[in-house]
Amino acid sequence: MHAALQALVERHDALRTTLHRRGVDVVQHVSTGGEVPLTEESFTGTSSELQNTILSFLDEPFQVHGGALVRARLLRRGTQANVLMLSVHHAVCDGWSAGLLQRDFVALYQAEAQQVEAALPALELQFPDYATWEWQLACEEPPGFWRQWLASGHPRMRLGGTEAAEGRPGVFRSIPLPAIPAETAKDMDSLAAEWRTTPANIVTAAVGSSLVPVFGKRLTIGVFAGNREQPELLDVVGDLADRIPIPIDATDTPTFGELVKRVSGCLAHARDNYTPMAALAPLIRANPERSAGPLLDVTVNYLPHRTRLHGRDTAGHLECGLVAEIDPALELRSFRADRWGDGFGLLDFQHRPQADGGIGGYLLYNSAVVPEESARELAATTNAAIARFVAEPALRVSELATSF
């Protein structure tokens, strides 16, 4: 166990990374050596007590400035299977990386037990390489594509919060999204194939459509992107994920199918002109209504129903392995933010696959601005919109029945 964890740390620079202030900036420092802080304890509790122990472990804060950003705890359960808990700060690990860490640890553990070399692909790049490249992009002038795209800006959303509340961070709370049945999810996959797009684009268009009564007919949604298109980034552990601003324009009362095509086209252009959100922030902040608070009111993160973790074997051939399902309750819960970050919005829709083939997830909202009643109604309205649009793709966005 200890040897496998040590090998995992040696393999990935992100696990040896600490953050330090340099003036107003924060810089990364990668140590040449180090170990994951591992504690061990005996555990004889029930399944419910085990769940609470895991949650308590995940809730333990990190010493972000100069401290380790990864820690582990082993629960020894006698004759039952032991439980290893690994907690990694989001600054050096995204959802894709969580799958990589699981894959690599299992391979390293098995190799240690059998006294053989682990069959893992060599790493061409590390997280600091990606961070350096992204920082260089952020220091350059954004392409004219983005300046034209974001020049008109977009108004702030109003959901009953006061102006004062919108200017400061608050408490983010999480509520479950109503489940989308497995049959609807299957129909959405078929529709995506027919339209030569992705289920994620269908979900993004449906979320935007359901919010038209709140925003008006023009809004911008931040779509999560894994930034793993390049083969050499497939095995890199780190926080490579970013938000891509996608405009939703329903001024000409398009059908839902037409809106999905627009979203798909916008996302394709955005990827061709990829620029980190850090570089786009000044363009968005130039809008007087965006000088403070969230850069984007709404973000959407759709985890594909049959997500596969792509990687390469030792011979360099592409291979796939299913990503282990993550219980949304363990993934993100309510938390307090002491400042606005570029990734925080008022509403964050997280759609996740379910064991029965359906789609669930949760809505994270800033309770200082968005009343709970409004958030719950939005959660219900959005997933109802997805189901209805999948059933009636020729329906015009303006015809969507909503109580908002």
Order of alpha helices (4+ residues) and beta strands (2+ residues): alpha-beta-beta-beta-alpha-beta-beta-alpha-alpha-alpha-alpha-beta-alpha-alpha-beta-beta-alpha-alpha-beta-beta-beta-alpha-beta-beta-beta-alpha
